[in-house]
């Protein structure tokens, strides 16, 4: 029998002024992208993540200058909200 122990570390992120500004900018773009995806989801009456990706992945990446991972997360966040 194997016993395992999990260790958790809690850290605090303290950005300097420049980092905070950049982070705020990314968060705002992410929120704008999620709102855009929500509009498409409502318009097409779908919460299917695969359908949402097909409908808006490329537009979100181009329009909001998000990375692929952030774009996928915005789409998934909208799907989870529905």
C-alpha positions as CSV (number, residue, x, y, z in Angstrom):
1,X,0.0,0.0,0.0
2,X,1.3,3.4,-1.0
3,X,0.6,6.5,1.0
4,X,1.0,9.8,-0.5
5,X,1.0,13.3,0.9
6,X,0.0,16.4,-0.9
7,X,1.7,19.7,-0.1
8,X,0.1,23.0,-1.0
9,X,1.9,26.3,-1.2
10,X,0.1,29.5,-1.0
11,X,1.8,32.5,-2.6
12,X,0.8,36.1,-3.1
13,X,1.4,37.8,-6.5
14,X,2.4,41.4,-6.0
15,X,3.0,43.1,-9.3
16,X,4.8,46.4,-9.7
17,X,3.0,49.3,-11.3
18,X,4.0,48.3,-14.9
19,X,3.1,44.7,-14.4
20,X,-0.2,45.7,-12.8
21,X,-1.1,47.8,-15.8
22,X,-0.3,45.0,-18.3
23,X,-2.2,42.5,-16.2
24,X,-5.2,44.8,-16.1
25,X,-5.1,45.2,-19.9
26,X,-5.0,41.4,-20.4
27,X,-7.9,40.9,-18.0
28,X,-10.0,43.6,-19.7
29,X,-9.3,42.0,-23.2
30,X,-10.2,38.6,-21.8
31,X,-13.5,39.9,-20.3
32,X,-14.3,41.7,-23.6
33,X,-13.7,38.5,-25.5
34,X,-15.9,36.5,-23.1
35,X,-18.7,39.1,-23.6
36,X,-18.2,38.8,-27.4
37,X,-18.5,35.0,-27.2
38,X,-21.5,35.2,-25.0
39,X,-23.2,37.3,-27.6
40,X,-22.5,34.7,-30.3
41,X,-23.7,31.9,-27.9
42,X,-26.9,33.8,-27.3
43,X,-27.4,34.6,-31.0
44,X,-26.9,31.0,-32.1
45,X,-28.6,29.5,-29.0
46,X,-25.8,27.2,-28.2
47,X,-23.6,26.4,-25.2
48,X,-21.7,23.6,-26.9
49,X,-18.0,24.4,-26.6
50,X,-17.1,22.7,-29.9
51,X,-19.8,24.8,-31.7
52,X,-18.7,28.0,-30.0
53,X,-15.1,27.3,-31.0
54,X,-16.1,26.7,-34.6
55,X,-18.2,29.9,-34.6
56,X,-15.8,32.4,-33.0
57,X,-12.3,31.1,-32.2
58,X,-10.5,32.8,-35.1
59,X,-12.4,36.1,-34.7
60,X,-11.7,36.2,-30.9
61,X,-8.0,35.6,-31.5
62,X,-7.8,38.3,-34.1
63,X,-10.1,40.9,-32.6
64,X,-8.8,40.7,-29.0
65,X,-5.1,39.7,-29.6
66,X,-5.4,36.8,-27.1
67,X,-3.2,33.7,-27.1
68,X,-4.7,30.4,-28.1
69,X,-4.9,29.3,-24.5
70,X,-6.7,32.5,-23.4
71,X,-9.1,32.3,-26.3
72,X,-10.0,28.7,-25.4
73,X,-10.5,29.7,-21.8
74,X,-12.7,32.6,-22.7
75,X,-14.9,30.3,-24.8
76,X,-15.0,27.7,-22.0
77,X,-15.8,30.3,-19.4
78,X,-18.9,31.4,-21.5
79,X,-19.9,27.7,-21.9
80,X,-19.6,27.1,-18.2
81,X,-21.8,30.2,-17.5
82,X,-24.6,28.8,-19.6
